[in-house]
Amino acid sequence: MLQDTSQALSIFSVVALHPRKATGTKYGCGIAQCGACSVHINDEVQRSCSIRVADVSPSDRIVTIEGLSSDRSHPVQKAWAALDVPQCGYCQSGQIMAAAALLKRMPKPTDKDIDEAMTNICRCGTYQRIRAAVHMAANTTSRT
């Protein structure tokens, strides 16, 4: 007998299987620790591997890295490119989503604010460039 697993399916599983082929959101640890799977749910950064589909309502707004900006013009994406933040790039969509959520909540974060909010893991250790890019994006968004 087949077991109904629909209640246990994670948001990441749905994003990864979506017909639009959203490929930016990555699977990392599967236990909500690394942040590679970060998406926005109702404007809050969430780790999609740990959010069950059953816990999301049809009215919830889920945004992946592809939905942040259709042409990569979001200030965080621009700062990431300008400072050449990624090394291997695997974690970067999650990092960008975390940074965008931080800046929406706190437009001018301090280094401490960034360190506390950006808990995603970067195995390449680009944390200094990530922090610099968050500051650059904050300066860009504060002028618009």
N, C-alpha and C positions, 0 to 999 in steps of 0.2 A: 504494500500500500504506500502510495506517495504521500509525503507529509507536506502540508501547506506551509510554505516558508515566506509567504508574502508579508506577514507581520514582522519578520526578522530582516527583511531586505533593507539595506542602508541606502541613504540618499546617494552616496557615492556610486552604488551599484546601478541606480536608476540613471544618474548622470552619464556614467560610462557606457550604458547600453542604449542611450537615447539615439534616435535615428539621425539627429543632426550631427552626430559624431563629435561631441565636445571632447576634445583630447587634452585640454590644458590642465584640468584637474587630475592630479596624480594620486595613485594609491601608494602609501608608504608603509606605515606600521600596522594599520587596521585597529589600533587601540586608542586613537585620538591623542597621540603624543607628539608626532612629528610635524603635523600641520600641512603636509603636502596636499592634502585633500580639502583644504579650506575653501569654503564658499560663503556667500552672504545669504542669510535667511532673515528676511525682514530687516535688512540693513545691519545685521550683526554678524560678525565673522563666526562661523561654526565649522567644526571638523566633520565633514560629511560622512566619514566612515563610521561614525558612532551615532548618527541620527537615523532612527528607524523611519521608514516611509509611513508607518502607522502613526507616528508622532507628529507628522506634518499635515496641516490641513490644506484643502484646495485653494484657500485664499492666501496662503503663505507665498511670499515672493522669494524665489530661489535664484540667485545670480552666480554664475560661474565666471571664471576669468574671461571667457568669450563675451559675456554680457556686460563686463565693466565698461568697455568702449568698443564700438564696432570697427574703429580704425586706429586703435592703439594710441589714442590722443588723451587718455586720462593722465592727469599730472603725475601720478605715481609711475605709470608705464613709461612716460617720457623721461622722468628722472632715472629710472632703472636703465634705460638705454643710454642716456647721456653719461652716466657714471660707469657704464659697463659692469653692472652689479653681478650678473650671473657668471658662474664659472662652469659647472656642469649643467646648471639650469633646472635640474629636476625639481627642486623645492620652490622655485621662483614664483610660480603661479600662486601658490599658497602664501608666500611671503608678500606678494603684491596685494592679494586680497586682504591679508591682515593689516597691511599698511594703509590701504584705502579705508578700511573700517575705522582704524585708529584716527586718521585725519578727519573723517566725517564727524567723529565723536569729540575730537580734540584738535582743532585746526593748527595750533602752534605747540606741539609737544616738546618737552625737554628730552635730553638724553635718557634720563631716568624713566620718563613716561614711555619712551620708545622701548627701552630694555624690558620694562614690565609688561608692555602690551605685545611685543613681538616675541612670542614664545616658540615660534616655529623653529625647527632644527634645520641647519644648513651644514651638511657634512663637509662641504668645501671650506667652511669658515669665513664666509664673506660678510660677516656681521658688521664690520666697520663701513663697508660700502653700502650695506643695507641701511644703516643709521644715517649715513650721509645722504642717501637718496630720499629717505623720509623727510629729512630737513629741507632738501631741495624742493620736493613736491609741496611741502608746507609753505615755503616761500612763494611758490608759483600760485598756489590756490588762494593765498591771502591777498594777492594782487588782483584777482579776478572778481 
